[in-house]
């Protein structure tokens, strides 16, 4: 593995499985960002990517035992929420301009 861990048994196997699932979800979301037919699809996929990274940081914290990853995950979740709200506001304003 990439890091040294003391987590073994069922929890260790579940964390490794969760990491592989997160990588697959990240690839699927990246595909939607590139291919997404509308701006809204791309924004939702970008929000999904940020939440995948938050969950990955939590899993990495569980594997490594370093508490700083949890703090980084909380900060990233807050920033991602604000970015999603800003993108939603931008999409709403850009659609409103077309109607006028």
Number of C-alpha atoms within 10 A of each C-alpha: 5 4 8 9 13 11 14 11 8 9 12 15 12 13 18 16 12 15 16 12 12 18 15 12 15 20 13 14 21 17 13 17 21 11 11 16 10 9 13 15 15 19 19 18 21 20 19 19 21 20 18 17 18 21 18 19 20 21 20 20 17 19 19 15 16 11 12 11 19 19 14 14 20 14 12 17 18 11 13 19 14 12 15 16 12 12 17 16 11 12 14 12 11 11 10 10 8 7 6 5
